[in-house]
Amino acid sequence: MNFLHALSELVGKTNVLTGKAAAPYLVDWRERYHGQALAVVRPGTTDEVASVIRACAAAEVPVVPQGGNTGLCGGATPDDSGRALVLSLQRLNRVRYIDQHNNTMTVEAGCVLQTIQETAGRVDRLFPLSLTAEGSCTIGGNLATNAGGTQVLRYGSMRELTLGLEVVTADGAIWDGLRGLRKDNTGYALRDLFIGSEGTLGIITAATLKLHALPLARATAFLALESIEAAMTTFAHARHRFDAALTGFELIDATCMALVAEYFPRHTLPFDRESAKLPWFVLIELSDNESETHAQQRLETVLGQAIESGFIKDAVIASSIAQSKALWQLRESVPLAEKVAGKAVKHDISVPLSRMASFVRDTRQILEQAFPGVCPLVFGHLGDGNLHYNVTTGTRWDQDQLLERQHEISTLVHDQVHAIGGSISAEHGIGQLKRTTLTHYKSVTELALMRSLKRALDPRGIMNPGKLLID
């Protein structure tokens, strides 16, 4: 109690939550992980974060940082010991500064991604990170997992979108690295070290982000294809013709679309009955700096060539902003429909583009042989090699049976990924979900280096323990 009273003195009594008030912070978005906590603390400034961390370091109280709590790997959920403090950063939500000449924006970690996008748009700039959860996820969580999203193909993930950070270290010191420089060759890349570290090395409290020119126009199309090979050929064709103007290339299989139709019937495929029965769909987006007409003409020309060559069986090009949003809604509804449908064995993977088609084909076949009746759901950011390869109950399994075999299913999928030089985590992080799995696919040397960094920056082991690395 004395410790909680001290925290109340630091951040205000109303910002130290226990009991029912703390409950929403103790379960992850997928409702897979349920934890307990000493309290939930909601600091409002970087200085308050630093004060809380100093108090935790002195008392050796573990700290679990949390942003919008939209993560998929349990990285922001405490364990069930009740010893940890959940540190919510949602009150650190200010846009501190926009430098239009430098094309940068400095924001606090609790800023909601959509707010950052809209703020950039008001000064005719683009912050290109775009995720299904952008209305509730925070930039601190995006940084902690090195989030990617739908426009990595053109703009890169959070490491590429960030120039500087402000971080509270494990002993409560504040590192002010909020420099808006494109070149700064003055030693170790501390920024890149904290991005993707899932709060295990320190607390990111603010960031200086890159802004880009706001495209004058966008053109969007939804494609129907007969095979994953056709999707890969279409991507190669589009990349060759559009180059950097190609900002989105999203792959969705027919099973995903069937789920969307079942749970969100207002979102319908824009094709006739025959095309709607095809096994693969692609959402493609082109950005243009000339005009809507120019963008539409370019997209029509390139897709027309692909249709003539037989890569694409059908295509619908959006003729208005409303139609474009409707096409994107089809893609963004996939994970929401999955959640309504029930628990699945999820995999956030990346594979070399040259091996994408064979991976999808071979892994499906191996899964069917090992676990007859399960149903893979495949969607994701094809252009940068990132698939969300999820396995659901299909027709012969119930959820309990599926989850009982989760380890075996994931091992099969991850072994296939590893064999072709892929990664078991593309953009969701490791969290609790994959910390054991990581030890099977990282080399002994890599794991030793990571643990050395953890011990050096967090010698007391209080920063988000039990996440990412196994002690």
C-alpha positions as a printed Julia matrix, in Angstrom:
471×3 Matrix{Float64}:
   0.0     0.0     0.0
   2.84    2.4     0.76
   4.15    1.82   -2.74
   0.78    2.6    -4.34
   0.46    5.7    -2.16
   3.86    6.85   -3.43
   2.7     6.32   -7.01
  -0.44    8.35   -6.29
   1.79   11.18   -5.12
   3.68   10.99   -8.43
   0.8    10.81  -10.94
  -2.34   11.64   -8.96
  -4.68    9.28   -7.16
  -7.13    9.06  -10.07
  -4.35    7.72  -12.3
  -3.53    4.72  -10.12
  -6.15    2.1   -10.95
  -6.92   -1.12   -9.1
  -9.81   -3.59   -8.96
 -12.54   -3.2   -11.59
 -11.01    0.02  -12.92
  -7.84   -1.88  -13.81
  -9.58   -4.9   -15.37
  -9.68   -3.69  -19.03
  -5.89   -3.33  -19.0
  -5.3    -6.92  -17.88
  -6.55   -8.8   -20.94
  -5.23   -8.62  -24.48
  -7.26   -7.73  -27.59
  -7.65  -11.38  -28.63
  -8.76  -12.25  -25.05
  -6.16  -14.95  -25.0
  -4.01  -13.65  -22.13
  -5.51  -12.68  -18.77
  -3.13  -11.27  -16.19
  -3.08   -9.65  -12.77
  -1.33   -6.47  -11.7
  -0.38   -4.58   -8.58
  -2.01   -1.56  -10.23
  -2.38    0.28  -13.52
  -0.58    3.62  -13.54
  -1.36    6.35  -16.09
   1.38    9.0   -16.11
   0.72   12.17  -18.09
   4.26   13.38  -18.85
   7.67   11.94  -19.59
   8.91   13.21  -16.21
   6.09   11.28  -14.51
   7.03    8.14  -16.45
  10.62    8.56  -15.29
   9.52    9.04  -11.68
   7.37    5.9   -11.81
  10.21    3.86  -13.28
  12.64    5.09  -10.61
  10.17    4.03   -7.93
   9.73    0.62   -9.57
  13.48    0.16   -9.92
  14.02    0.95   -6.24
  11.28   -1.5    -5.19
  12.17   -4.03   -7.92
   8.6    -3.99   -9.21
   8.23   -5.27  -12.79
   6.77   -2.85  -15.35
   4.55   -3.8   -18.29
   4.19   -0.87  -20.73
   0.91   -0.63  -22.62
  -0.38    1.61  -25.41
  -3.7     1.03  -27.13
  -3.72   -2.65  -26.06
  -4.34   -3.84  -29.62
  -1.37   -6.24  -29.79
  -1.78   -9.81  -31.0
   1.02  -11.59  -29.11
   0.33  -10.73  -25.47
   3.24   -8.31  -25.28
   1.35   -5.71  -23.24
  -0.43   -8.07  -20.81
   1.02   -8.84  -17.35
   1.47  -12.38  -16.05
  -0.82  -13.78  -13.36
   1.51  -13.18  -10.41
   0.01   -9.78   -9.59
   3.49   -8.36   -8.92
   3.79   -6.18  -12.02
   2.72   -2.61  -12.61
   0.95   -1.92  -15.91
   2.21    1.43  -17.22
  -0.42    2.86  -19.56
   0.89    5.58  -21.85
  -2.49    6.68  -23.19
  -2.34   10.06  -21.41
   0.91   10.93  -23.21
  -1.07   11.88  -26.29
   0.16   15.27  -27.45
   1.46   16.22  -30.87
   4.43   18.27  -29.71
   5.67   19.81  -32.92
   5.32   19.73  -36.71
   8.28   20.89  -38.78
   6.92   21.31  -42.29
  10.27   22.31  -43.77
  11.96   19.22  -42.31
   8.94   17.0   -43.01
   8.81   15.71  -39.44
   6.3    15.46  -36.62
   7.19   14.91  -32.97
   4.49   13.07  -31.03
   4.08   11.39  -27.68
   3.8     7.62  -27.37
   0.1     7.63  -26.49
  -0.99    9.39  -29.67
  -3.48    7.28  -31.6
  -2.22    6.43  -35.07
  -5.3     7.83  -36.8
  -4.82   11.16  -35.01
  -1.27   11.34  -36.35
  -2.47   10.56  -39.88
  -5.16   13.25  -39.69
  -2.83   15.83  -38.17
  -0.31   15.26  -40.95
  -3.07   15.58  -43.53
  -4.08   18.99  -42.2
  -0.64   20.34  -43.2
  -0.7    18.54  -46.57
   1.61   15.78  -45.43
   1.3    12.02  -45.23
   2.22    9.75  -42.35
   1.91    6.47  -44.23
   1.65    3.81  -41.52
  -1.82    2.29  -41.91
  -3.25   -0.61  -39.88
  -6.67   -2.12  -39.27
  -6.43   -0.95  -35.64
  -5.34    2.6   -36.52
  -8.35    4.11  -34.74
  -7.19    2.73  -31.39
  -3.55    1.63  -31.57
  -0.93    4.09  -30.36
   2.36    5.09  -31.91
   4.26    3.79  -28.87
   2.9     0.3   -29.47
   3.63    0.64  -33.19
   7.22    1.5   -32.33
   7.53   -1.27  -29.75
   6.66   -3.89  -32.37
   8.18   -2.16  -35.42
   4.74   -2.2   -37.04
   4.44   -2.45  -40.8
   0.92   -2.23  -42.2
  -0.35   -1.89  -45.72
   2.15    0.6   -47.17
   5.5    -0.93  -46.17
   6.02   -1.69  -49.85
   6.5     2.03  -50.55
   7.39    3.66  -47.23
   8.87    0.99  -44.96
   8.04   -0.1   -41.41
   8.36    1.99  -38.23
  12.16    1.86  -38.23
  12.16    3.54  -41.62
   9.47    6.02  -40.57
  11.21    7.2   -37.39
  14.12    9.64  -37.07
  14.4    10.07  -33.3
  13.1     8.82  -29.97
  12.65    9.9   -26.39
  13.09    6.96  -24.02
  12.9     6.43  -20.27
  15.55    3.88  -19.36
  15.2     1.03  -16.88
  16.76    3.15  -14.11
  14.46    6.11  -14.75
  16.82    8.32  -16.77
  15.48   10.17  -19.81
  17.27    9.85  -23.14
  16.32   12.74  -25.4
  17.07   11.47  -28.89
  14.36   13.45  -30.66
  16.56   14.56  -33.52
  14.96   15.09  -36.93
  18.1    14.19  -38.85
  18.33   11.92  -41.88
  22.05   11.53  -41.27
  23.58   11.14  -37.81
  26.62    8.89  -37.78
  27.71    9.44  -34.17
  27.78    5.96  -32.73
  25.42    3.12  -31.96
  21.93    3.31  -33.49
  20.07    3.46  -30.18
  16.88    4.43  -31.96
  16.82    1.17  -33.91
  17.61   -0.81  -30.78
  14.54    0.42  -28.87
  12.2     0.13  -31.87
  10.95   -3.44  -31.95
  12.16   -4.23  -28.41
   8.58   -4.53  -27.05
   9.29   -2.47  -23.94
  11.93   -4.9   -22.67
  14.78   -2.35  -22.77
  13.08    0.94  -21.91
   9.89    2.96  -22.31
   9.47    4.94  -25.54
   7.68    8.15  -24.56
   7.92   10.21  -27.76
   9.15    9.99  -31.34
  10.11   12.22  -34.23
   8.46   10.75  -37.3
   9.07   11.21  -41.01
   6.35   12.84  -43.04
   5.94   12.47  -46.79
   4.32   14.47  -49.55
   0.6    13.9   -49.66
  -0.2    12.19  -52.97
  -2.42   14.25  -55.24
  -4.36   11.16  -56.24
  -4.81    7.48  -55.52
  -6.26    4.72  -57.66
  -7.52    1.49  -56.14
  -8.6    -1.8   -57.7
  -9.78   -5.21  -56.56
  -8.61   -8.18  -58.6
  -9.76  -11.78  -58.91
  -7.18  -14.47  -59.75
  -7.0   -18.22  -60.25
  -3.8   -18.95  -58.32
  -1.15  -17.66  -55.97
   1.29  -17.9   -58.86
  -0.91  -15.5   -60.84
  -0.83  -13.1   -57.88
   2.96  -13.18  -57.83
   3.15  -12.61  -61.59
   0.71   -9.7   -61.29
   2.79   -8.18  -58.51
   6.0    -8.42  -60.55
   4.21   -6.8   -63.49
   2.79   -3.98  -61.35
   6.07   -3.32  -59.56
   7.91   -3.11  -62.88
   5.4    -0.68  -64.36
   4.64    1.47  -61.29
   7.9     1.3   -59.3
   7.62    3.5   -56.17
   4.1     4.61  -57.09
   2.85    1.15  -56.09
   1.86    1.72  -52.46
  -0.34   -1.28  -51.7
  -0.6    -4.9   -52.85
  -2.73   -6.95  -50.47
  -3.45  -10.65  -50.93
  -6.68  -12.25  -49.66
  -7.84  -15.82  -50.16
 -11.43  -16.85  -50.84
 -11.9   -18.35  -47.38
 -11.17  -14.96  -45.81
 -13.7   -13.33  -48.13
 -16.29  -15.94  -47.18
 -15.81  -15.02  -43.5
 -16.25  -11.33  -44.27
 -19.43  -12.08  -46.22
 -20.76  -14.16  -43.33
 -20.12  -11.71  -40.51
 -20.19   -8.38  -42.38
 -22.72   -8.99  -45.17
 -22.81   -5.3   -46.12
 -19.24   -5.74  -47.45
 -19.66   -7.65  -50.7
 -17.22   -8.62  -53.42
 -17.58   -6.32  -56.45
 -17.68   -9.2   -58.96
 -20.21  -11.34  -60.74
 -20.96  -14.82  -59.4
 -18.27  -16.6   -61.41
 -15.44  -14.23  -60.53
 -16.51  -14.2   -56.87
 -15.88  -17.97  -56.8
 -12.19  -17.6   -57.7
  -9.71  -18.65  -54.97
  -7.58  -15.5   -54.7
  -8.1   -11.76  -54.59
  -5.75   -8.8   -54.56
  -6.26   -5.2   -53.49
  -3.88   -2.91  -55.34
  -3.32    0.79  -54.77
  -1.36    3.3   -56.81
  -0.34    6.78  -55.61
   0.06    9.54  -58.16
   1.42   13.08  -58.07
  -0.33   14.33  -61.22
  -4.1    13.8   -61.12
  -6.94   11.35  -60.51
  -7.34   10.94  -64.25
  -3.66   10.13  -64.72
  -3.72    7.61  -61.86
  -6.84    5.9   -63.22
  -5.42    5.72  -66.72
  -2.15    4.21  -65.51
  -3.94    1.6   -63.45
  -6.36    0.75  -66.27
  -3.5     0.34  -68.75
  -1.37   -1.92  -66.57
  -4.26   -4.05  -65.34
  -5.58   -4.3   -68.88
  -2.25   -5.75  -69.98
  -2.38   -8.25  -67.12
  -5.91   -9.32  -68.06
  -4.88   -9.79  -71.7
  -1.93  -11.91  -70.55
  -4.23  -14.03  -68.39
  -2.69  -13.1   -65.01
  -5.93  -11.49  -63.84
  -9.37  -12.95  -64.47
 -11.4    -9.95  -63.38
 -10.78   -6.45  -62.03
 -12.84   -3.62  -60.59
 -11.27   -0.16  -60.42
 -12.76    2.26  -57.91
 -14.26    5.32  -59.6
 -14.71    7.39  -56.44
 -13.28    7.87  -52.97
 -16.31    6.06  -51.54
 -15.71    3.04  -53.79
 -12.03    3.01  -52.86
 -12.93    2.99  -49.17
 -15.39    0.16  -49.77
 -12.66   -1.93  -51.4
 -10.28   -1.26  -48.53
 -13.06   -2.16  -46.1
 -13.11   -5.65  -47.59
  -9.46   -6.09  -46.7
  -9.67   -4.45  -43.29
 -12.68   -6.55  -42.29
 -10.73   -9.82  -42.56
  -9.12   -9.79  -39.07
 -12.36   -8.48  -37.56
 -14.33  -11.32  -39.12
 -11.71  -13.78  -37.88
 -12.15  -12.54  -34.34
 -15.93  -12.92  -34.48
 -15.57  -16.41  -35.96
 -13.53  -17.61  -32.99
 -10.0   -18.47  -32.0
  -7.49  -19.54  -34.63
  -3.85  -20.58  -34.66
  -2.29  -17.38  -35.98
   1.04  -16.84  -37.73
   2.53  -13.47  -38.7
   5.28  -14.52  -41.06
   7.49  -13.16  -43.79
   9.07  -15.16  -46.59
  11.21  -14.27  -49.61
   9.0   -13.24  -52.52
  10.74  -15.77  -54.72
   9.46  -18.56  -52.45
   6.0   -17.17  -51.7
   3.95  -19.26  -54.14
   5.67  -22.54  -53.29
   5.36  -21.82  -49.56
   1.6   -21.24  -49.78
   1.04  -24.28  -51.96
   3.32  -26.67  -50.06
   2.28  -25.61  -46.57
  -1.41  -26.06  -47.34
  -0.71  -29.56  -48.63
   1.38  -30.52  -45.6
  -1.24  -29.14  -43.2
  -3.99  -31.1   -44.91
  -1.97  -34.28  -44.6
  -1.04  -33.75  -40.95
  -4.33  -32.24  -39.72
  -7.11  -33.25  -42.14
  -9.99  -30.81  -42.14
  -8.28  -27.69  -40.75
  -8.7   -24.57  -42.84
  -5.88  -22.1   -43.58
  -6.81  -18.43  -43.9
  -4.21  -16.55  -45.91
  -4.07  -12.77  -46.29
  -1.55  -10.01  -45.91
   0.96   -7.68  -47.45
   2.12   -9.68  -50.43
   4.34   -6.91  -51.77
   6.72   -7.04  -48.8
   6.48  -10.8   -48.24
   4.37  -10.58  -45.06
   1.51  -13.06  -44.74
  -0.95  -13.61  -41.92
  -1.16  -17.37  -42.24
  -3.88  -18.44  -39.84
  -5.32  -21.9   -39.3
  -8.97  -22.32  -38.28
 -11.23  -25.21  -37.36
 -12.61  -25.93  -40.82
 -15.33  -28.58  -40.99
 -13.97  -31.35  -38.77
 -12.47  -29.6   -35.74
 -13.83  -27.59  -32.86
 -11.89  -24.79  -31.16
 -10.75  -26.85  -28.2
  -9.38  -29.57  -30.48
  -7.62  -26.99  -32.62
  -6.01  -25.22  -29.69
  -4.89  -28.54  -28.2
  -2.86  -29.08  -31.36
  -1.72  -25.46  -31.63
   1.92  -26.16  -30.89
   2.12  -28.88  -33.52
   0.37  -26.74  -36.13
   2.58  -23.72  -35.47
   5.71  -25.84  -35.5
   4.77  -27.19  -38.91
   4.13  -23.71  -40.31
   7.21  -22.15  -38.73
   9.44  -25.0   -39.86
   8.29  -24.36  -43.42
   9.01  -20.64  -42.99
  12.44  -21.22  -41.49
  13.43  -23.72  -44.18
  13.11  -21.06  -46.89
  14.85  -18.27  -44.97
  11.74  -16.56  -43.62
  10.82  -15.05  -40.25
   8.28  -16.21  -37.67
   7.36  -12.59  -36.87
   6.98   -9.94  -39.54
   5.15   -7.13  -37.72
   3.31   -8.36  -34.61
   6.32   -8.93  -32.4
   7.12  -11.87  -30.13
   5.39  -11.03  -26.83
   4.37  -14.05  -24.77
   3.07  -15.99  -27.74
   6.35  -16.7   -29.51
   9.06  -16.33  -26.86
   9.63  -20.11  -26.67
   9.33  -20.5   -30.42
  12.0   -17.85  -30.94
  14.63  -20.03  -29.29
  14.17  -22.68  -31.99
  14.74  -20.34  -34.92
  17.31  -17.82  -33.67
  20.92  -18.93  -33.55
  22.72  -19.38  -30.23
  24.85  -16.35  -31.05
  21.86  -14.13  -31.83
  20.1   -15.09  -28.62
  23.27  -14.54  -26.58
  23.69  -11.05  -28.05
  20.06  -10.19  -27.34
  20.35  -11.38  -23.74
  23.55   -9.39  -23.29
  21.78   -6.25  -24.42
  18.87   -6.98  -22.09
  21.17   -7.44  -19.09
  23.14   -4.3   -19.92
  20.11   -2.02  -20.31
  17.84   -3.66  -17.73
  20.1    -5.23  -15.08
  17.25   -5.62  -12.57
  15.08   -7.4   -15.16
  12.03   -5.22  -14.46
  11.2    -4.11  -18.0
   8.32   -6.16  -19.39
   9.64   -9.47  -18.04
   8.53  -12.68  -19.68
   8.19  -11.05  -23.09
  10.31  -11.62  -26.18
  13.15  -13.45  -24.41
  13.15  -16.39  -22.04
  15.51  -15.68  -19.14
